[in-house]
Amino acid sequence: MSKVCQITGKHVITGNTVSHSNIKTRRTFAPNLQDRKFFIPEENKWVKLRVSVNGMRTINKNGIVAALKTAKEKGFYNG
């Protein structure tokens, strides 16, 4: 499973680990992804999503239906 949030589109980015002696080595920064199930009352069904914690906050604020609609428009969710 890929490390991409299905609501916000957050994904793995790369950067450097910098040591005390200023040696730079490549590393990855992964988003804080969680596997969660959300209930859609309009369709009376459960949806399983891989979302970041920021995505869960978006769902809590806007609602699951609105969050899925904007995610489909932006191309992050295709369910």
N, C-alpha and C positions, 0 to 999 in steps of 0.2 A: 504494500500500500504506500502511495506516495506521501511525502510530508508536506501537504498543501491543505490549507483550511478551505472547506467548501463554502464558507460564508464570506470571509474577508479576502481570501486569495493569498494570505500570508504563506511564504514558502522559505526554504532553506537559503541562506545567503552565506557568502564566504568572506573571510577577513583574515587577520593575522593575530597570532598569539605573540605578544612581545615580552621577552624575558627581562630580567633585571639588567642583563648586559646588553640589552637592546637588540637581541637576535630575533628575527621575525620568521615564524613558521606558519604555514597556512592551516586554517581551521574552519569549521562550519558553525554557523549559528542556526539552530533548529527552532522553529516556533513551538510554543507550548500547546501541543495538540492533544485532544481528548476524544475518545469514541463515546458518543452519547446518542440516546434515542429520544426523539421529540414527538409529542402527540399533536396531530393536526385535527382539531375538532370539526372543521368544515368538511373534511373528507373522511372523518372517523377512522384514521389509520395512523400508524407509527412510522416515523422516518428515522433511519439510522444515519448519522452524520459524523464526519471527522472534522471537528471544529477546534479552533484555538479558544483560549479563555476570553480573548477579546471578542471573538465571534459569539460566544455565549452571552456576553454582556450586550451585544447588539441584538441578539434574539430576545433577551429579557426586556430591552428598551422598546424595540419596534414590534415585537411579536414574530412568531415563526413564519407566518404566511408572508408578511411583508419582507422579512429577511430572505426567504427563499426566492421571492419574486425579484428582488434586486440582485441576488447572486446569480440567478438565471440570466438576467439582462447583461451582467458583466462577464458571463461565461465561466463562473467558478463552480456552478452546480448544474448538472444535467439530468436530474432524476425525474 
